[in-house]
Amino acid sequence: MKLLASPAVRVGISISIATGLYGVSFGALAVTSGLDIWQTMALSLLLFSGGSQFAFIGVVAGGGSGIAAMSAATLLGMRNGIYGMQLNALLRPTGWRKYVGAQLTIDESTATSTGQTDPAEQRRGFWTAGVGVYVLWNLFTAVGALAGSGLGDPKQWGLDGAAVAAFLALLWPRLKGREPIAIAVVCALATVVAVPFVPAGVPILVAALVAALVGWFSHGRSDEGLEPDIEPYGGHHSGGHSGRHQDETGARSGAERAEGKDPGAGA
């Protein structure tokens, strides 16, 4: 099977490109905030969490201390630990994959993986998005850092909205039911309201808190929520729908042999 025939791989590649381009914005903002190119690259290579990285340089640019910058980055990075618990139960990585997977556990790889129903597709989605974003994010971080102030205001290129647009494109088609859509709208409004009053990066935590509270007190239908938007291979892959198709085909073949319609069944 060609990898490009995999829905998860295609989604992972597209989300990697959109998010990777956003790295130009981070690289340029980091050097204009006072970091040198090596410090900027270290943040992308080691920390590798977009929201946490932007929070870090935001505090530094505002004159905050290193401890304050690290605290802000850690606060936003806590979500990756939650992702890790979910993906560990879902993908069950072993050996070296556990350690590499921990570094690649980000918003994009989690969303791409959990957006699939087939276990093999979940693994392909995780690794494609994780590796793709890591490589492109660091590559374009270097481009942005080298270009520095020559790029001007990174926002004028629209790169600050690339990751947001990618997430909306990935998330919205998977919302099934009126209540999940209503929750998404409420969370979006909460984010917009919070932006003028809290530091950069915190509005997303406000939205997460709102979603958690609504979910805790909600009594919606169990069949509503996030559902995968693509069934892998349209029934040509093992398991799930493909297994049912094979069972039905086998049943029909058996019935035909019983009726003497199968030319290979003998006289």
Backbone as CSV, one residue per row, in Angstrom:
resi,resn,N_x,N_y,N_z,CA_x,CA_y,CA_z,C_x,C_y,C_z
1,MET,0.832,-1.191,0.000,0.000,0.000,0.000,0.876,1.252,0.000
2,LYS,0.588,2.197,-0.876,1.326,3.439,-0.914,0.890,4.326,0.243
3,LEU,1.885,4.940,0.893,1.578,5.755,2.062,0.672,6.933,1.720
4,LEU,0.837,7.493,0.523,0.026,8.648,0.162,-1.437,8.297,-0.046
5,ALA,-1.756,6.980,-0.096,-3.158,6.572,-0.172,-3.815,6.585,1.193
6,SER,-3.016,6.788,2.223,-3.539,6.801,3.591,-4.133,8.161,3.918
7,PRO,-5.409,8.212,4.346,-6.020,9.496,4.740,-5.251,10.184,5.858
8,ALA,-4.780,9.410,6.830,-4.062,10.005,7.957,-2.752,10.636,7.511
9,VAL,-2.072,10.003,6.567,-0.821,10.560,6.060,-1.087,11.857,5.311
10,ARG,-2.142,11.883,4.508,-2.460,13.095,3.763,-2.805,14.246,4.708
11,VAL,-3.602,13.940,5.735,-3.942,14.972,6.718,-2.690,15.428,7.462
12,GLY,-1.841,14.466,7.845,-0.619,14.800,8.570,0.315,15.690,7.772
13,ILE,0.442,15.420,6.480,1.308,16.238,5.626,0.761,17.658,5.502
14,SER,-0.549,17.773,5.288,-1.131,19.107,5.120,-1.020,19.936,6.392
15,ILE,-1.266,19.314,7.542,-1.177,20.055,8.795,0.267,20.396,9.122
16,SER,1.206,19.558,8.692,2.629,19.829,8.910,3.079,21.054,8.131
17,ILE,2.631,21.163,6.886,3.017,22.303,6.055,2.461,23.601,6.633
18,ALA,1.180,23.583,6.992,0.550,24.793,7.534,1.213,25.233,8.833
19,THR,1.474,24.279,9.704,2.074,24.617,10.996,3.550,24.950,10.849
20,GLY,4.250,24.229,9.973,5.671,24.488,9.774,5.940,25.907,9.305
21,LEU,5.094,26.405,8.400,5.262,27.775,7.914,5.152,28.798,9.038
22,TYR,4.369,28.446,10.047,4.191,29.329,11.201,5.507,29.516,11.957
23,GLY,6.442,28.580,11.783,7.740,28.685,12.439,8.518,29.913,12.016
24,VAL,8.299,30.423,10.792,8.952,31.658,10.349,8.594,32.798,11.294
25,SER,7.327,32.872,11.659,6.867,33.910,12.570,7.572,33.797,13.916
26,PHE,7.667,32.571,14.443,8.324,32.411,15.736,9.795,32.797,15.667
27,GLY,10.494,32.328,14.622,11.912,32.641,14.508,12.172,34.134,14.446
28,ALA,11.376,34.849,13.654,11.551,36.298,13.524,11.223,37.017,14.828
29,LEU,10.119,36.608,15.466,9.735,37.250,16.722,10.755,36.986,17.826
30,ALA,11.331,35.787,17.831,12.285,35.434,18.880,13.539,36.302,18.817
31,VAL,14.097,36.487,17.616,15.316,37.295,17.514,15.027,38.780,17.750
32,THR,13.842,39.237,17.362,13.502,40.637,17.633,13.158,40.854,19.105
33,SER,12.937,39.757,19.844,12.669,39.857,21.284,13.946,39.838,22.108
34,GLY,15.092,39.634,21.454,16.358,39.667,22.166,17.112,38.354,22.205
35,LEU,16.541,37.270,21.696,17.232,35.990,21.674,18.151,35.923,20.458
36,ASP,19.268,35.202,20.584,20.097,34.995,19.401,19.613,33.753,18.652
37,ILE,20.206,33.461,17.528,19.714,32.379,16.683,19.837,31.015,17.357
38,TRP,20.901,30.830,18.150,21.093,29.537,18.807,20.066,29.321,19.918
39,GLN,19.765,30.361,20.660,18.728,30.255,21.687,17.360,30.001,21.049
40,THR,17.108,30.666,19.932,15.844,30.475,19.221,15.706,29.034,18.739
41,MET,16.776,28.501,18.151,16.738,27.132,17.639,16.623,26.124,18.776
42,ALA,17.253,26.414,19.914,17.172,25.503,21.064,15.735,25.388,21.552
43,LEU,15.005,26.501,21.548,13.609,26.459,21.971,12.787,25.560,21.052
44,SER,13.016,25.669,19.743,12.234,24.859,18.807,12.654,23.394,18.829
45,LEU,13.942,23.135,18.963,14.435,21.758,18.942,14.097,20.999,20.223
46,LEU,14.178,21.683,21.356,14.023,21.004,22.649,12.636,21.196,23.253
47,LEU,12.172,22.424,23.307,10.849,22.669,23.884,9.754,22.192,22.932
48,PHE,9.833,22.580,21.680,8.951,22.120,20.611,7.478,22.104,21.024
49,SER,6.995,23.256,21.385,5.582,23.419,21.704,5.237,24.857,21.390
50,GLY,4.586,25.059,20.253,4.387,26.405,19.735,3.856,27.406,20.731
51,GLY,2.755,27.070,21.420,2.178,27.992,22.388,3.141,28.322,23.507
52,SER,3.848,27.318,23.993,4.809,27.532,25.073,5.972,28.400,24.610
53,GLN,6.397,28.187,23.364,7.512,28.980,22.841,7.130,30.446,22.692
54,PHE,5.930,30.697,22.179,5.483,32.081,22.028,5.281,32.742,23.390
55,ALA,4.798,31.967,24.363,4.646,32.514,25.713,6.000,32.894,26.295
56,PHE,6.996,32.054,26.059,8.346,32.296,26.577,8.912,33.599,26.023
57,ILE,8.890,33.749,24.706,9.479,34.965,24.121,8.621,36.191,24.410
58,GLY,7.318,35.979,24.628,6.460,37.105,24.980,6.842,37.701,26.318
59,VAL,7.135,36.828,27.286,7.553,37.304,28.611,8.925,37.963,28.532
60,VAL,9.833,37.357,27.775,11.179,37.919,27.621,11.120,39.289,26.958
61,ALA,10.306,39.399,25.890,10.195,40.669,25.177,9.590,41.750,26.072
62,GLY,8.746,41.356,27.016,8.126,42.315,27.924,8.995,42.669,29.107
63,GLY,10.219,42.126,29.149,11.137,42.441,30.233,11.039,41.512,31.422
64,GLY,10.308,40.416,31.284,10.159,39.468,32.386,11.418,38.642,32.613
65,SER,11.476,38.002,33.770,12.643,37.190,34.114,12.580,35.835,33.429
66,GLY,13.708,35.140,33.454,13.754,33.806,32.879,12.814,32.845,33.590
67,ILE,12.698,32.994,34.906,11.804,32.122,35.670,10.354,32.363,35.278
68,ALA,9.999,33.639,35.106,8.632,33.968,34.695,8.351,33.404,33.305
69,ALA,9.328,33.493,32.413,9.156,32.971,31.060,8.985,31.454,31.082
70,MET,9.793,30.785,31.903,9.694,29.331,32.011,8.364,28.920,32.634
71,SER,7.882,29.694,33.588,6.603,29.371,34.235,5.455,29.470,33.244
72,ALA,5.467,30.517,32.420,4.418,30.688,31.419,4.457,29.556,30.404
73,ALA,5.659,29.192,29.983,5.806,28.110,29.008,5.345,26.782,29.600
74,THR,5.674,26.551,30.862,5.272,25.304,31.513,3.766,25.212,31.655
75,LEU,3.131,26.328,31.992,1.671,26.349,32.150,0.986,25.912,30.864
76,LEU,1.447,26.462,29.748,0.837,26.113,28.471,1.235,24.716,28.004
77,GLY,2.404,24.249,28.429,2.876,22.929,28.005,2.246,21.774,28.760
78,MET,1.506,22.072,29.825,0.887,20.997,30.612,-0.094,20.166,29.788
79,ARG,-0.705,20.798,28.769,-1.675,20.062,27.949,-1.016,18.892,27.222
80,ASN,0.274,19.036,26.902,0.960,17.955,26.197,1.071,16.700,27.058
81,GLY,1.168,16.898,28.371,1.187,15.744,29.269,-0.126,14.986,29.236
82,ILE,-1.240,15.732,29.128,-2.556,15.103,29.023,-2.670,14.355,27.697
83,TYR,-2.174,14.993,26.618,-2.151,14.319,25.324,-1.365,13.010,25.416
84,GLY,-0.239,13.071,26.121,0.623,11.896,26.224,-0.077,10.717,26.866
85,MET,-0.849,10.970,27.904,-1.578,9.881,28.553,-2.605,9.273,27.607
86,GLN,-3.279,10.128,26.849,-4.281,9.643,25.913,-3.645,8.825,24.791
87,LEU,-2.557,9.337,24.228,-1.913,8.654,23.114,-1.201,7.386,23.552
88,ASN,-0.697,7.356,24.774,-0.055,6.144,25.269,-1.054,4.995,25.352
89,ALA,-2.285,5.311,25.795,-3.328,4.288,25.861,-3.834,3.918,24.474
90,LEU,-3.796,4.881,23.551,-4.332,4.649,22.206,-3.347,3.904,21.317
91,LEU,-2.092,4.335,21.315,-1.098,3.787,20.392,-0.227,2.696,21.009
92,ARG,-0.109,2.691,22.320,0.708,1.712,23.052,2.114,1.570,22.460
93,PRO,2.887,2.652,22.440,4.245,2.572,21.885,5.161,1.783,22.800
94,THR,6.177,1.169,22.231,7.141,0.382,22.999,8.557,0.804,22.627
95,GLY,9.511,0.491,23.507,10.913,0.748,23.226,11.212,2.215,22.981
96,TRP,12.063,2.458,21.976,12.494,3.826,21.670,11.340,4.703,21.210
97,ARG,10.282,4.096,20.700,9.149,4.890,20.209,8.495,5.694,21.334
98,LYS,8.565,5.175,22.564,7.996,5.917,23.689,8.687,7.259,23.873
99,TYR,10.019,7.254,23.765,10.782,8.473,24.029,10.682,9.453,22.864
100,VAL,10.764,8.938,21.648,10.612,9.809,20.486,9.178,10.340,20.409
101,GLY,8.207,9.453,20.687,6.808,9.859,20.654,6.491,10.944,21.663
102,ALA,7.148,10.899,22.820,6.915,11.930,23.840,7.306,13.311,23.313
103,GLN,8.409,13.378,22.575,8.851,14.652,22.020,7.916,15.139,20.913
104,LEU,7.283,14.207,20.219,6.422,14.559,19.080,4.954,14.700,19.469
105,THR,4.648,14.586,20.750,3.262,14.703,21.203,2.876,16.173,21.322
106,ILE,2.197,16.660,20.317,1.776,18.056,20.254,0.315,18.107,19.807
107,ASP,-0.226,19.298,19.678,-1.617,19.452,19.265,-1.881,18.757,17.925
108,GLU,-0.993,19.005,16.958,-1.216,18.514,15.601,-1.170,16.997,15.516
109,SER,-0.173,16.384,16.124,-0.059,14.920,16.053,-1.193,14.246,16.810
110,THR,-1.619,14.849,17.917,-2.736,14.292,18.680,-4.029,14.366,17.895
111,ALA,-4.302,15.532,17.292,-5.543,15.708,16.537,-5.585,14.789,15.324
112,THR,-4.462,14.663,14.620,-4.432,13.814,13.431,-4.620,12.356,13.791
113,SER,-4.018,11.923,14.887,-4.127,10.526,15.297,-5.529,10.181,15.774
114,THR,-6.071,10.997,16.663,-7.379,10.690,17.231,-8.512,10.923,16.234
115,GLY,-8.204,11.519,15.099,-9.214,11.724,14.081,-9.450,10.520,13.195
116,GLN,-8.804,9.391,13.493,-8.948,8.181,12.687,-9.568,7.057,13.527
117,THR,-10.240,6.140,12.846,-10.856,5.009,13.547,-9.973,3.770,13.528
118,ASP,-9.211,3.597,12.469,-8.393,2.399,12.308,-7.097,2.539,13.111
119,PRO,-6.723,1.543,13.913,-5.500,1.654,14.728,-4.245,1.930,13.907
120,ALA,-4.123,1.293,12.746,-2.956,1.533,11.897,-2.940,2.976,11.395
121,GLU,-4.112,3.498,11.064,-4.206,4.877,10.610,-3.898,5.855,11.749
122,GLN,-4.284,5.508,12.962,-3.970,6.356,14.103,-2.467,6.483,14.278
123,ARG,-1.752,5.364,14.119,-0.290,5.409,14.233,0.326,6.222,13.092
124,ARG,-0.156,5.988,11.877,0.382,6.736,10.743,0.127,8.236,10.902
125,GLY,-1.067,8.581,11.361,-1.385,9.996,11.557,-0.480,10.653,12.579
126,PHE,-0.244,9.952,13.683,0.606,10.509,14.742,2.021,10.749,14.245
127,TRP,2.623,9.732,13.642,4.017,9.853,13.229,4.187,10.807,12.055
128,THR,3.249,10.804,11.133,3.363,11.723,9.992,3.282,13.169,10.450
129,ALA,2.267,13.483,11.250,2.112,14.855,11.730,3.247,15.234,12.680
130,GLY,3.611,14.325,13.585,4.656,14.629,14.562,6.002,14.898,13.916
131,VAL,6.442,13.972,13.065,7.742,14.146,12.397,7.688,15.306,11.421
132,GLY,6.580,15.414,10.670,6.464,16.479,9.679,6.517,17.861,10.309
133,VAL,5.756,18.059,11.380,5.760,19.364,12.050,7.129,19.648,12.659
134,TYR,7.748,18.629,13.267,9.057,18.835,13.912,10.098,19.309,12.903
135,VAL,10.160,18.630,11.756,11.152,18.982,10.740,10.878,20.363,10.156
136,LEU,9.638,20.600,9.734,9.319,21.875,9.083,9.321,23.040,10.060
137,TRP,8.862,22.796,11.295,8.850,23.868,12.299,10.273,24.347,12.575
138,ASN,11.195,23.412,12.735,12.580,23.800,13.004,13.238,24.424,11.781
139,LEU,12.919,23.906,10.595,13.475,24.480,9.372,13.048,25.935,9.198
140,PHE,11.744,26.197,9.367,11.254,27.554,9.157,11.552,28.464,10.348
141,THR,11.768,27.885,11.515,12.265,28.699,12.631,13.628,29.267,12.281
142,ALA,14.485,28.429,11.698,15.817,28.882,11.287,15.716,29.963,10.219
143,VAL,14.795,29.786,9.274,14.605,30.795,8.228,14.186,32.128,8.846
144,GLY,13.217,32.078,9.757,12.753,33.304,10.398,13.823,33.954,11.250
145,ALA,14.596,33.134,11.969,15.642,33.680,12.832,16.755,34.315,12.004
146,LEU,17.120,33.700,10.884,18.174,34.246,10.026,17.722,35.525,9.340
147,ALA,16.448,35.540,8.929,15.925,36.732,8.275,15.769,37.878,9.268
148,GLY,15.400,37.516,10.504,15.303,38.509,11.578,14.392,39.667,11.236
149,SER,14.876,40.839,11.511,14.066,42.038,11.307,13.839,42.344,9.831
150,GLY,14.549,41.651,8.946,14.368,41.880,7.517,12.970,41.529,7.041
151,LEU,12.289,40.663,7.799,10.922,40.285,7.444,9.901,41.347,7.826
152,GLY,10.324,42.284,8.675,9.360,43.249,9.185,8.478,42.583,10.235
153,ASP,7.259,43.044,10.353,6.300,42.459,11.285,5.808,41.137,10.711
154,PRO,6.103,39.987,11.366,5.678,38.696,10.832,4.177,38.592,10.619
155,LYS,3.399,39.383,11.352,1.949,39.299,11.221,1.455,39.813,9.869
156,GLN,2.255,40.682,9.237,1.803,41.242,7.968,1.772,40.182,6.857
157,TRP,2.458,39.062,7.093,2.451,37.974,6.124,1.314,36.990,6.373
158,GLY,0.601,37.194,7.460,-0.502,36.290,7.771,-0.069,34.984,8.396
159,LEU,1.208,34.860,8.749,1.698,33.596,9.294,1.174,33.336,10.694
160,ASP,0.763,34.390,11.398,0.246,34.193,12.748,-1.098,33.482,12.736
161,GLY,-1.775,33.437,11.586,-3.061,32.750,11.497,-2.994,31.393,10.838
162,ALA,-1.817,30.969,10.390,-1.709,29.710,9.652,-2.097,28.514,10.510
163,ALA,-1.564,28.447,11.729,-1.860,27.303,12.590,-3.326,27.285,13.006
164,VAL,-3.873,28.481,13.276,-5.287,28.567,13.662,-6.174,28.053,12.545
165,ALA,-5.884,28.476,11.316,-6.677,28.038,10.165,-6.571,26.532,9.976
166,ALA,-5.386,25.991,10.177,-5.196,24.549,10.019,-6.012,23.768,11.038
167,PHE,-6.040,24.253,12.286,-6.814,23.569,13.324,-8.304,23.620,13.040
168,LEU,-8.791,24.781,12.594,-10.207,24.896,12.281,-10.595,23.951,11.145
169,ALA,-9.742,23.869,10.141,-10.031,22.987,9.011,-10.046,21.527,9.439
170,LEU,-9.214,21.177,10.411,-9.146,19.790,10.881,-10.267,19.465,11.851
171,LEU,-10.651,20.427,12.686,-11.596,20.167,13.768,-13.048,20.283,13.342
172,TRP,-13.395,21.355,12.623,-14.801,21.662,12.397,-15.572,20.542,11.705
173,PRO,-15.038,19.897,10.642,-15.817,18.839,9.981,-16.080,17.635,10.872
174,ARG,-15.349,17.501,11.983,-15.502,16.337,12.849,-16.510,16.574,13.970
175,LEU,-17.050,17.783,14.076,-18.050,18.058,15.108,-19.396,17.496,14.664
176,LYS,-19.921,16.561,15.433,-21.188,15.915,15.096,-22.216,16.219,16.183
177,GLY,-23.289,16.871,15.808,-24.333,17.174,16.772,-24.358,18.650,17.126
178,ARG,-25.526,19.136,17.544,-25.681,20.552,17.846,-24.958,20.972,19.118
179,GLU,-24.957,20.095,20.122,-24.318,20.485,21.385,-22.809,20.676,21.246
180,PRO,-22.074,19.756,20.604,-20.632,20.001,20.424,-20.329,21.273,19.646
181,ILE,-21.140,21.562,18.628,-20.938,22.793,17.858,-21.189,24.011,18.746
182,ALA,-22.241,23.942,19.589,-22.541,25.053,20.496,-21.399,25.260,21.494
183,ILE,-20.824,24.155,21.993,-19.700,24.267,22.932,-18.506,24.923,22.253
184,ALA,-18.256,24.531,20.995,-17.136,25.115,20.263,-17.324,26.616,20.083
185,VAL,-18.538,27.026,19.789,-18.821,28.453,19.606,-18.649,29.210,20.921
186,VAL,-19.149,28.640,22.019,-19.005,29.285,23.328,-17.535,29.427,23.706
187,CYS,-16.740,28.382,23.446,-15.311,28.429,23.759,-14.602,29.493,22.916
188,ALA,-14.997,29.604,21.646,-14.409,30.628,20.782,-14.726,32.028,21.309
189,LEU,-15.962,32.247,21.744,-16.349,33.553,22.292,-15.584,33.849,23.586
190,ALA,-15.419,32.809,24.414,-14.666,32.993,25.660,-13.223,33.389,25.372
191,THR,-12.651,32.793,24.332,-11.280,33.132,23.948,-11.174,34.584,23.506
192,VAL,-12.115,35.012,22.671,-12.098,36.389,22.164,-12.247,37.385,23.313
193,VAL,-13.135,37.081,24.253,-13.358,37.978,25.394,-12.117,38.054,26.277
194,ALA,-11.397,36.926,26.410,-10.251,36.873,27.317,-9.004,37.541,26.755
195,VAL,-8.904,37.625,25.426,-7.677,38.128,24.798,-7.200,39.478,25.340
196,PRO,-8.074,40.486,25.514,-7.571,41.796,25.975,-7.141,41.825,27.443
197,PHE,-7.513,40.803,28.205,-7.316,40.879,29.658,-6.251,39.935,30.218
198,VAL,-5.784,38.978,29.428,-4.829,37.996,29.946,-3.613,37.931,29.032
199,PRO,-2.487,37.408,29.536,-1.276,37.309,28.704,-1.480,36.394,27.505
200,ALA,-0.615,36.563,26.513,-0.684,35.736,25.302,-0.566,34.262,25.659
201,GLY,-1.397,33.456,25.042,-1.366,32.018,25.276,-2.368,31.546,26.307
202,VAL,-2.766,32.421,27.220,-3.699,32.038,28.276,-5.136,31.900,27.767
203,PRO,-5.568,32.681,26.766,-6.951,32.509,26.294,-7.313,31.080,25.901
204,ILE,-6.366,30.339,25.365,-6.671,28.957,24.983,-6.941,28.106,26.214
205,LEU,-6.283,28.447,27.340,-6.547,27.730,28.584,-7.926,28.096,29.136
206,VAL,-8.324,29.346,28.926,-9.664,29.762,29.326,-10.707,28.969,28.552
207,ALA,-10.480,28.821,27.247,-11.408,28.047,26.417,-11.467,26.595,26.868
208,ALA,-10.318,26.034,27.209,-10.287,24.646,27.676,-11.052,24.485,28.985
209,LEU,-10.923,25.480,29.879,-11.640,25.431,31.151,-13.143,25.511,30.925
210,VAL,-13.558,26.392,30.013,-14.987,26.512,29.696,-15.513,25.188,29.145
211,ALA,-14.771,24.589,28.211,-15.195,23.312,27.629,-15.288,22.228,28.692
212,ALA,-14.326,22.214,29.622,-14.334,21.207,30.680,-15.548,21.384,31.599
213,LEU,-15.859,22.616,31.945,-17.001,22.877,32.817,-18.316,22.501,32.139
214,VAL,-18.444,22.866,30.858,-19.658,22.515,30.126,-19.792,21.001,30.024
215,GLY,-18.671,20.346,29.715,-18.705,18.890,29.608,-19.042,18.202,30.925
216,TRP,-18.568,18.773,32.016,-18.808,18.179,33.338,-20.285,18.231,33.719
217,PHE,-20.924,19.354,33.393,-22.321,19.516,33.781,-23.298,19.170,32.662
218,SER,-22.773,18.779,31.509,-23.636,18.491,30.366,-24.247,17.104,30.488
219,HIS,-25.420,16.949,29.896,-26.088,15.643,29.848,-26.515,15.349,28.412
220,GLY,-25.602,15.647,27.489,-25.893,15.452,26.069,-25.903,13.989,25.686
221,ARG,-26.302,13.744,24.462,-26.377,12.378,23.943,-24.989,11.788,23.818
222,SER,-24.897,10.478,24.082,-23.601,9.809,24.043,-23.075,9.633,22.631
223,ASP,-23.943,9.741,21.612,-23.491,9.541,20.239,-23.119,10.848,19.553
224,GLU,-23.043,11.942,20.319,-22.623,13.214,19.764,-21.225,13.533,20.251
225,GLY,-20.506,14.281,19.460,-19.167,14.690,19.847,-18.258,14.758,18.644
226,LEU,-16.984,14.403,18.853,-16.019,14.396,17.777,-15.990,13.027,17.125
227,GLU,-16.148,12.993,15.821,-16.092,11.736,15.102,-15.125,11.868,13.945
228,PRO,-14.417,10.773,13.592,-13.497,10.832,12.461,-14.245,11.203,11.193
229,ASP,-13.604,12.040,10.362,-14.256,12.488,9.143,-13.950,11.587,7.951
230,ILE,-13.046,10.632,8.109,-12.664,9.767,7.000,-12.593,8.328,7.487
231,GLU,-13.212,7.413,6.755,-13.042,6.002,7.072,-11.887,5.478,6.242
232,PRO,-10.809,4.997,6.876,-9.602,4.645,6.150,-9.856,3.672,5.010
233,TYR,-9.359,4.024,3.841,-9.316,3.154,2.672,-10.675,2.775,2.129
234,GLY,-11.743,3.326,2.635,-13.056,3.039,2.096,-13.403,1.573,2.089
235,GLY,-12.937,0.836,3.100,-13.296,-0.576,3.214,-12.308,-1.513,2.589
236,HIS,-11.139,-1.004,2.139,-10.159,-1.872,1.517,-9.002,-2.181,2.442
237,HIS,-9.144,-1.834,3.690,-8.098,-2.108,4.666,-8.621,-3.101,5.690
238,SER,-7.732,-3.860,6.274,-8.144,-4.898,7.208,-8.790,-4.304,8.430
239,GLY,-9.769,-5.019,8.982,-10.445,-4.596,10.199,-11.666,-3.774,9.888
240,GLY,-12.567,-3.616,10.880,-13.716,-2.730,10.786,-14.577,-3.054,9.593
241,HIS,-14.813,-2.033,8.763,-15.693,-2.152,7.612,-15.181,-3.230,6.655
242,SER,-13.845,-3.286,6.483,-13.280,-4.270,5.571,-13.592,-5.681,6.024
243,GLY,-13.519,-5.910,7.350,-13.812,-7.236,7.870,-15.250,-7.628,7.604
244,ARG,-16.172,-6.659,7.779,-17.577,-6.953,7.510,-17.794,-7.255,6.035
245,HIS,-17.079,-6.513,5.171,-17.214,-6.741,3.740,-16.747,-8.153,3.379
246,GLN,-15.643,-8.584,3.991,-15.131,-9.920,3.712,-16.090,-10.987,4.209
247,ASP,-16.695,-10.750,5.374,-17.643,-11.718,5.911,-18.850,-11.865,4.993
248,GLU,-19.339,-10.705,4.501,-20.502,-10.754,3.624,-20.166,-11.438,2.305
249,THR,-18.960,-11.163,1.781,-18.545,-11.808,0.540,-18.420,-13.310,0.727
250,GLY,-17.836,-13.730,1.875,-17.701,-15.158,2.151,-19.041,-15.840,2.289
251,ALA,-20.004,-15.138,2.915,-21.334,-15.728,3.089,-22.013,-15.934,1.743
252,ARG,-21.871,-14.924,0.857,-22.481,-15.067,-0.468,-21.833,-16.194,-1.263
253,SER,-20.501,-16.307,-1.165,-19.810,-17.372,-1.885,-20.245,-18.740,-1.406
254,GLY,-20.412,-18.867,-0.075,-20.862,-20.148,0.471,-22.252,-20.503,-0.015
255,ALA,-23.133,-19.496,-0.074,-24.493,-19.753,-0.544,-24.490,-20.170,-2.011
256,GLU,-23.633,-19.546,-2.820,-23.567,-19.894,-4.231,-23.044,-21.308,-4.438
257,ARG,-22.052,-21.696,-3.631,-21.549,-23.068,-3.754,-22.611,-24.078,-3.379
258,ALA,-23.396,-23.733,-2.356,-24.442,-24.651,-1.908,-25.484,-24.832,-2.997
259,GLU,-25.707,-23.771,-3.820,-26.701,-23.856,-4.872,-26.137,-24.378,-6.192
260,GLY,-24.814,-24.706,-6.186,-24.190,-25.243,-7.395,-23.827,-24.200,-8.400
261,LYS,-23.760,-22.885,-8.004,-23.460,-21.816,-8.933,-21.977,-21.567,-9.070
262,ASP,-21.179,-22.089,-8.149,-19.750,-21.856,-8.172,-19.114,-22.868,-9.120
263,PRO,-18.505,-22.401,-10.252,-17.941,-23.342,-11.193,-16.800,-24.145,-10.608
264,GLY,-16.209,-23.658,-9.509,-15.092,-24.393,-8.916,-15.552,-25.407,-7.911
265,ALA,-16.879,-25.537,-7.710,-17.370,-26.426,-6.664,-17.530,-27.855,-7.169
266,GLY,-17.350,-28.086,-8.478,-17.467,-29.458,-8.990,-18.901,-29.768,-9.401
267,ALA,-19.107,-30.957,-10.056,-20.454,-31.350,-10.538,-21.330,-31.815,-9.393
